[in-house]
Amino acid sequence: MPNLTIDLGFNKRSQLKLKAIAKHAGVMAKELEALADELEEIDQAIECPHCGSFEVSTYMTDHVQPYQLKCDKCNRLVDVAE
């Protein structure tokens, strides 16, 4: 019988969620709140349109905008509207 391959089509956000679930699996109910918070953070994470990283930080500036978003991986500015 030939090997069967299934493509689940997971994106980066889904992979991060699965890792969070695996990290918190088997813990007490109090820890489930930490899992829910982490999953919420993943849903709210901003993806860098340049490199696809979710490592985007907010920093203060003295320019026209009070803050800017910058990718920690590729070091480029991230426009939320992109």
Secondary structure by P-SEA (a helix, b strand, c coil): ccbbbbbccccaaaaaaaaaaaaaccccccaaaaaaaaaaaaaaccccccccccbbbbbbbcccccbbbbbccccbbbbccc
